[in-house]
Amino acid sequence: MNSSIPNLGTSTRGAFASLVPPVWRASTVVFDSLDDFVNRRTRLPDGFSYGTTGTPTQRALETRIAELDGAAHCVVFPSGQAAICSALLALLKKGDHLLMTDAAYGLAKSFAVERLQALGIEVEFYPPRIGADIERLVRPNTRLIWLESPGTVTMEVEDVPAITAVARARGVLTAIDNTWASPLGFAALARGVDLCIHACTKYMGGHSDVLMGSIATNDEGLYKSLRGLQSQMGLAVSPEDCFLVARGLDTMQVRMERQATSAQLIAERLAAHRLVRRMLFPALPGAPDHALWARDFRQSGCVMSLQLLDGPYDAYRALFGNLKLFSIGASWGGVRSIAAFYPAEELAKRNFCDVRGPVIRLSIGLDDPQALLDELQGALRACETSFNL
Ligand SMILES: *Cc1c(COP(=O)(O)O)cnc(C)c1O
C-alpha cells in the first residue's frame, strides 16, 4: 500500500472525535504475534478472533442491550428468529423436554415441532395462562420453559414470577421472548427468567429497516455457549446493522412513550366502536389480563389486536382497502403504523386459545393519533354494510 496514505484506523486519535460510535468492518482480525494467533480463541467470549463472533461495533451494542436488560452478558444475532433458534439449540439436547407457551411466535413453534423434535427433543405446548400450575407439566427431563408475554397476536399475559418460581424450585431453565414489552416495559431477568430474548427488529431498530435479535443473560456458562454457537453456525451480524440498532436505542424511550400513549387512546376509542367485538390489548382496562399486566409491566407497547363482529372476508378487504397511513404488512414497533390480518384458521391451529375468528393487529407508529383514529373509523364505516347490524 502507498505509505503516504495515512492509516485512518489508528492515526486519528486526538485529531478527530465524534459522538457517534465507529462502524468497524472485519472478516479477518489481525494479531501481533504467532502466540496471539495460536491462542486467539481464548479471547472469546468477549474479545475478537474472527468476524463471525463480532466487532467492537457489535460489542458496544451488546453492552448497551445487556444494561437495558439488567444482564451481565448479551449476544446479538442476525434476526429475532435467529436469536430464538440459537437459544433453543444452545440449551436443549436429545432426550430433553421443552415446555413452550402455545401463544409463542409462530416460527418459534414450527422450529420446535419441525426441527427440535427431529433431533430427539420432546416438545409440549402449555396454555399461556397456566401460571403456577405449570408444575403439573414439569417432568424429570424438563430442561427449559419458553415464555412469551403478551403472546403473539392473541396477547395473553403470563404470570412470569409464578412460572419462574416453579422452574427454579425444579431446576428448570426459563427463557422469554420479551419483544412486546421491550426492556423498558418488562424486567424479565429481575423476575427470575434466565434468558431474555428480543427481536431488536421491533422497538430497538424502530424504523422497519433492520433485522436483529438479542439474548441477554447473567449466566456466564450460557453466554459462552451462545457465543460458541454464533461461531459454529456462522451467525455473523453486520456492523452497519449494529450501528442502526444502537442509533434506534438513542430514541427508543421517547418513541415508545409516544407510541404507547397513542395506542392507549386508539384502543379506548376502538373498544367503544359498535363493530368491535373484542380488544386484545392488556394495557387497556377491561381487556383480558389487564390486572396481571398492571402488576408486572412498567409501560405499555404499541401493538394491539382486535376482533370485529362476525362478518365476511369482503368486509376485511374493504376495511384494509381504506387504510392509507397504516401500511399492510407484518412486523411492528417502528415509526410507521402497520396493520396485519390473521385468518380464523390460523388461530384454530392452536391447542389452548380462546380467541376464535379472524384478528386484526395494529402497530401504532409516530403518526398523529387523531389522524390514525379518523382513518380507522372511516375504514370501519366503509365495511359496515357487510355486517348484519
Ligand atoms: C418479530 C418477532 C420475532 C422475530 O423477529 P425477526 O427479527 O422478524 O426474525 C420474534 N418474536 C416476536 C414476538 C416478534 O414479534
The ligand as an ORCA input file, in Angstrom:
! r2SCAN-3c Opt
* xyz 0 1
  C     -40.970    -10.207     15.038
  C     -40.912    -11.140     16.179
  C     -39.952    -12.146     16.220
  C     -38.980    -12.407     15.081
  O     -38.123    -11.353     14.846
  P     -37.427    -11.205     13.380
  O     -36.332    -10.242     13.625
  O     -38.506    -10.694     12.476
  O     -36.937    -12.553     12.997
  C     -39.929    -12.951     17.328
  N     -40.794    -12.797     18.343
  C     -41.729    -11.834     18.339
  C     -42.662    -11.709     19.494
  C     -41.834    -10.983     17.246
  O     -42.787    -10.058     17.229
*
